[in-house]
Amino acid sequence: MSDLVPATGTVHWIGAGLSTGSGLAELCDTADRVMLWHRTEERAEEALEGLGLNGRAAPRAYTLSALAAELAPGDVVVSMLPAPEHAGILAVCVRESAHFACSSYVSDAVLEQVPDARKAGIVVLTEAGLDPGIDHLFAHSLVGRAREAIGDATPASYGLTSYCGGVPAVPNDFRYRFSWAPAGVLNALRSPARYIDGGTPTTADRPWEATRRRDVDGETFEVYPNRDSVPFVEQYGLPAAWTPRTFVRGTLRLEGWLRAWEPVFEELKGGDDTRIAALAQELAARYPTTDADRDRVVLAVSLDVRAEDGRTWSGGYLLDMVGDEEDSAMARCVSRTLALGVGHVLDGSLPAGLNRAAETADRSEKWLGELARDGVHFTLRVDHQPLGTS
């Protein structure tokens, strides 16, 4: 395995969509040199102007070959493009010995390249946004605190839930406005969700059919499972002696969403890929998040542990943020978390190979402290009942 390639201090940020926000400005303070790659140089200049970053980052017209021509060993490439684009970009990074970062889940196509990336001495940072990203930090922190209180070898049962959603700050009839890729929203609903409920692995072929009401800090939302939650039992480091009663990672929506989206669900049941892609564009045009709108991000992660000896521990993190004139809430949470991760690539504190948002309790606590100082605010609640108390 090769040694870690030292970072040069140059960052190539690809894409300036709805999730690119003040995190890019943070990187302009952290990195020696930043380039924003967009469809055309003019579009890149416009995006920089909108972010107030004229003169602080250089605009570039993006093509994969143009990016490859400018890469030097140790540069950092940040992809804000759709997830299917990441594998091609990573392949160029491996070839040119450049580090890679994104906020998306690890795809099989990216995972296949990790051994070559590790051998080349480059960092592959993934799942470093909001969800996935901050949700991982919250979960690792809670699991670490519970393990310290209960003990890894103590038989116990637990429930862990992690629900995240981007919703309108002012509810509309549709109970939603699109603040990220519209096709991604619909395709996530078309994908079966696997989770643990009542101690049993469960699959919802149509995730919306598993929607439940959920109280979060006195407000009622609707939540449903998303993707495959089960592998995260191991990723979050839950002890083998603890048995899951509930383990769900899912999506949060405003109360009334299920009823408002009934016509959409009918289309999802029978539509092919072409129809769903067209529907995504229709809905995004009808319910966009415009400059006049404010979005809201709610992320609630909770862990409840009951030991067989009578001890209990419960805790939860809540992030509830509304966008402002500087940033949408979604852009702030995604881009600042990703910028934080890129900062740790630049300072050499992440190892070569695959990294997700801080994968231990100690590092998660550090990242959470840094995010709080960067303006991503959240609250923590902990309730511990030791043995012999009531």
C-alpha positions in Angstrom: 0.0 0.0 0.0 1.4 3.4 -0.9 1.8 6.2 1.6 -0.9 9.0 1.6 -0.3 11.4 -1.2 0.1 14.9 0.5 -2.6 17.3 -0.4 -1.6 20.2 -2.5 -4.1 22.7 -1.2 -5.9 22.9 -4.5 -9.6 22.0 -4.6 -11.7 21.4 -7.7 -15.5 21.8 -6.8 -17.7 20.3 -9.6 -21.2 21.5 -9.8 -23.2 24.5 -8.3 -26.6 23.1 -7.8 -29.1 23.4 -5.0 -26.7 21.8 -2.4 -23.8 24.0 -3.1 -23.8 26.8 -0.5 -21.6 28.5 2.1 -19.4 25.4 2.4 -17.7 26.5 -0.8 -16.9 29.8 0.9 -15.5 27.9 3.8 -13.2 26.1 1.5 -12.1 29.4 -0.1 -10.8 30.2 3.4 -9.3 26.8 4.0 -7.7 25.9 0.7 -4.9 27.6 -1.1 -6.7 27.5 -4.4 -10.3 26.7 -5.4 -11.8 26.1 -8.9 -15.5 25.9 -9.5 -16.4 23.7 -12.5 -19.8 24.2 -14.1 -21.4 23.5 -17.5 -19.8 26.6 -19.0 -17.4 29.1 -17.6 -20.1 31.8 -17.8 -22.4 29.6 -15.6 -19.5 29.1 -13.2 -18.9 32.9 -13.0 -22.7 33.5 -12.4 -22.7 30.9 -9.6 -19.6 32.5 -7.9 -21.3 35.9 -8.1 -24.5 34.5 -6.5 -22.4 33.1 -3.7 -20.4 36.2 -3.3 -17.2 34.5 -4.2 -16.0 36.4 -7.3 -12.2 36.6 -7.2 -12.0 33.9 -4.5 -12.5 30.9 -6.8 -11.7 30.4 -10.5 -14.5 29.5 -12.9 -14.0 26.5 -15.2 -16.1 24.8 -17.9 -16.5 21.2 -16.9 -15.8 18.2 -18.9 -14.1 15.1 -17.5 -11.1 15.5 -19.9 -10.7 19.2 -19.0 -10.7 18.3 -15.3 -8.1 15.6 -15.9 -5.9 18.0 -17.8 -5.8 20.4 -14.7 -5.3 17.8 -12.0 -2.1 17.4 -10.1 -1.2 14.7 -7.6 -2.6 15.7 -4.2 -5.4 17.9 -5.6 -8.8 17.3 -4.1 -11.8 16.8 -6.4 -15.3 17.5 -4.9 -18.2 16.1 -6.9 -21.6 17.7 -6.5 -22.8 15.9 -9.6 -25.4 13.1 -9.5 -24.2 9.9 -8.0 -23.9 8.0 -11.3 -21.2 10.5 -12.4 -18.9 9.8 -9.4 -17.3 6.5 -10.6 -16.0 8.1 -13.8 -14.6 11.1 -11.8 -13.0 8.8 -9.2 -11.3 6.8 -12.0 -9.6 10.0 -13.2 -8.6 10.8 -9.6 -7.0 7.4 -9.2 -5.1 7.8 -12.4 -3.9 11.3 -11.5 -3.4 10.6 -7.8 -5.9 13.2 -6.7 -8.2 12.8 -3.7 -12.0 12.5 -4.1 -14.9 13.7 -2.0 -18.7 13.7 -2.3 -21.8 13.8 -0.1 -23.5 10.7 -1.7 -23.9 7.1 -0.6 -21.1 4.8 -1.6 -22.2 3.1 -4.9 -20.9 -0.3 -6.0 -19.1 1.4 -8.9 -17.2 3.6 -6.4 -16.6 0.7 -4.0 -14.9 -1.3 -6.8 -12.3 1.3 -7.2 -11.4 1.7 -3.5 -8.6 -0.9 -3.5 -6.9 1.0 -6.4 -7.4 4.3 -4.6 -5.9 2.9 -1.4 -2.9 1.6 -3.4 -2.5 5.0 -5.0 -2.5 6.7 -1.6 -5.6 8.8 -2.2 -8.6 9.5 0.1 -12.1 8.6 -1.1 -14.4 10.6 1.2 -18.1 9.8 0.8 -21.4 10.2 2.8 -20.2 13.5 4.1 -23.3 15.7 3.7 -26.6 15.9 5.6 -28.2 12.5 5.1 -25.9 10.7 4.7 -23.4 12.7 6.7 -24.6 14.6 9.8 -27.0 11.7 10.6 -23.9 9.4 10.8 -22.2 11.8 13.2 -25.3 11.9 15.4 -25.6 8.1 15.4 -21.9 7.4 16.2 -22.0 9.9 19.0 -25.1 8.4 20.6 -23.8 4.8 20.2 -20.5 5.8 21.8 -22.2 7.5 24.7 -24.6 4.5 25.3 -21.7 2.0 25.1 -19.8 3.9 27.7 -22.9 4.0 30.0 -24.1 0.4 29.5 -21.0 -1.6 28.5 -20.5 -3.6 25.3 -20.7 -7.0 27.0 -24.0 -6.3 28.9 -27.0 -8.0 27.3 -29.4 -5.3 26.2 -32.0 -4.4 23.6 -32.2 -1.1 21.7 -34.2 1.0 19.3 -32.4 3.4 16.9 -34.3 5.7 14.6 -32.8 8.3 12.2 -35.3 10.5 10.2 -34.3 13.4 8.0 -36.3 15.6 5.6 -36.0 18.8 3.7 -39.5 20.5 3.8 -41.0 23.9 3.2 -40.6 26.3 6.1 -44.1 27.6 5.2 -46.2 24.5 4.4 -48.0 24.4 1.0 -50.8 22.2 -0.2 -48.3 19.7 -1.6 -46.5 19.6 1.7 -43.2 19.7 -0.1 -40.9 21.9 -2.3 -38.0 20.4 -4.3 -34.7 21.4 -2.8 -32.6 18.6 -4.5 -32.7 16.5 -7.6 -36.4 15.8 -8.3 -35.7 12.5 -10.0 -33.8 11.4 -6.9 -36.8 12.1 -4.7 -39.1 9.9 -6.8 -36.6 7.1 -7.4 -35.9 6.8 -3.7 -39.6 6.2 -3.3 -39.5 3.5 -6.0 -36.7 1.6 -4.2 -37.6 -1.0 -1.5 -36.7 -0.2 2.0 -35.3 -2.7 4.5 -35.3 -2.1 8.3 -35.8 -3.8 11.6 -39.2 -3.5 13.3 -40.3 -5.5 16.4 -36.9 -7.3 16.3 -37.6 -8.6 12.8 -36.0 -7.6 9.5 -38.8 -6.1 7.3 -39.0 -4.9 3.7 -41.3 -2.3 2.4 -41.5 -2.6 -1.4 -43.3 0.7 -1.5 -41.8 2.7 1.3 -44.6 5.2 1.5 -47.0 2.4 2.5 -44.9 2.1 5.7 -45.5 5.8 6.7 -46.1 6.5 10.3 -46.8 9.6 12.4 -43.9 10.8 14.5 -43.7 13.4 17.2 -40.5 15.5 17.1 -40.1 18.1 19.7 -43.9 18.5 20.1 -44.6 18.7 16.3 -46.2 15.8 14.3 -44.5 14.7 11.1 -44.9 11.7 8.8 -41.9 9.3 8.5 -41.1 6.3 6.3 -38.1 3.9 5.9 -35.6 4.7 3.2 -33.1 2.4 1.4 -31.5 -0.5 3.4 -31.0 0.4 7.1 -29.7 -3.0 8.2 -26.0 -2.7 7.2 -25.8 0.4 9.4 -26.1 -1.7 12.5 -22.5 -2.8 11.9 -21.4 0.6 10.5 -22.6 2.4 13.7 -20.6 0.0 15.9 -23.5 -1.4 17.9 -22.3 -4.2 20.3 -23.0 -7.8 19.4 -24.5 -8.3 22.9 -27.2 -5.8 22.2 -30.3 -6.9 20.2 -32.2 -4.5 18.0 -35.9 -4.0 18.7 -36.1 -1.2 16.1 -33.5 0.1 13.6 -34.8 2.5 11.0 -33.1 5.1 8.9 -35.8 7.0 7.0 -37.3 10.2 5.5 -39.3 12.8 7.4 -42.2 14.8 5.8 -44.7 17.3 7.0 -48.0 16.1 8.4 -50.5 15.7 5.5 -47.8 14.6 3.0 -49.1 11.1 2.5 -52.6 12.4 1.4 -51.2 15.2 -0.7 -49.0 12.8 -2.7 -51.6 10.2 -3.4 -51.7 11.0 -7.2 -47.9 10.8 -7.3 -47.9 7.3 -5.7 -50.4 6.1 -8.3 -47.9 7.2 -11.0 -45.0 5.5 -9.2 -46.9 2.2 -9.0 -47.3 1.9 -12.8 -44.9 4.4 -14.5 -41.8 3.4 -16.4 -38.5 5.2 -16.1 -39.3 7.6 -18.9 -42.7 8.6 -17.3 -41.1 9.0 -13.9 -38.4 11.2 -15.2 -41.0 13.4 -16.9 -43.1 13.4 -13.7 -40.1 14.6 -11.7 -39.6 17.6 -14.0 -43.3 18.4 -13.9 -43.4 18.4 -10.1 -40.2 20.3 -9.8 -41.6 23.0 -12.0 -44.8 23.1 -10.1 -43.3 23.0 -6.6 -39.8 24.5 -6.7 -37.9 26.1 -3.9 -37.5 29.7 -5.3 -35.5 32.6 -4.0 -38.7 33.8 -2.3 -39.1 30.5 -0.4 -37.4 29.3 2.8 -36.7 25.7 3.2 -36.4 23.8 6.5 -34.3 20.8 7.4 -35.3 18.5 10.2 -33.0 15.7 11.3 -33.9 13.6 14.4 -31.7 10.7 15.5 -32.6 8.8 18.7 -31.2 5.8 20.6 -32.9 4.0 23.4 -31.1 1.1 25.2 -32.6 -1.2 27.9 -30.1 -3.5 29.6 -31.2 -6.8 31.1 -29.8 -5.8 34.5 -32.4 -2.9 34.6 -30.2 0.0 33.5 -31.5 2.2 30.7 -29.9 4.9 28.5 -31.6 7.1 26.0 -30.5 10.0 23.9 -31.3 12.0 20.9 -30.0 14.7 18.6 -32.3 17.2 16.8 -31.3 19.6 14.0 -34.1 21.9 12.9 -32.8 24.7 10.6 -34.6 27.2 8.3 -32.8 28.7 5.3 -31.9 32.4 5.1 -30.8 34.9 2.6 -27.2 33.5 2.6 -28.1 29.8 2.2 -30.9 27.4 2.0 -30.9 25.1 5.0 -30.2 22.1 2.7 -27.2 23.8 1.1 -25.8 24.9 4.4 -26.0 21.4 6.0 -24.7 19.5 2.9 -22.0 21.9 1.8 -20.6 22.8 5.2 -20.3 19.2 6.2 -18.6 18.3 3.0 -16.3 21.3 3.3 -15.4 20.2 6.8 -14.5 16.7 5.5 -12.4 18.2 2.6 -10.6 20.3 5.2 -9.5 17.1 6.9 -8.3 15.7 3.5 -6.3 18.9 3.2 -4.7 18.6 6.6 -3.8 14.9 6.1 -5.9 13.6 9.0 -7.9 11.1 6.8 -6.3 7.9 5.7 -6.0 6.6 2.1 -9.0 4.6 0.9 -12.7 4.7 1.8 -13.9 7.2 4.4 -17.4 8.1 5.4 -18.3 11.1 7.6 -16.3 10.4 10.8 -16.7 6.7 11.5 -16.0 6.7 15.3 -17.6 8.3 18.3 -14.5 10.3 19.1 -14.1 11.7 15.6 -17.8 12.4 15.3 -17.7 14.4 18.5 -14.9 16.5 17.0 -16.7 17.0 13.7 -19.9 18.0 15.5 -18.0 20.6 17.5 -16.5 22.0 14.3 -19.9 22.0 12.6 -21.5 23.9 15.5 -18.8 26.5 15.3 -19.5 26.8 11.5 -23.1 27.6 12.1 -24.8 24.2 11.9 -26.6 24.1 15.2 -28.4 21.2 16.9 -29.4 20.0 20.4 -28.5 16.9 22.4 -30.8 15.2 24.9 -29.5 12.4 27.2 -31.3 10.4 29.9 -29.4 7.7 31.8 -30.9 5.6 34.6 -28.2 3.6 36.4 -28.8 0.3 38.2 -30.7 0.7 41.5 -32.4 4.0 40.7 -36.0 4.7 39.8 
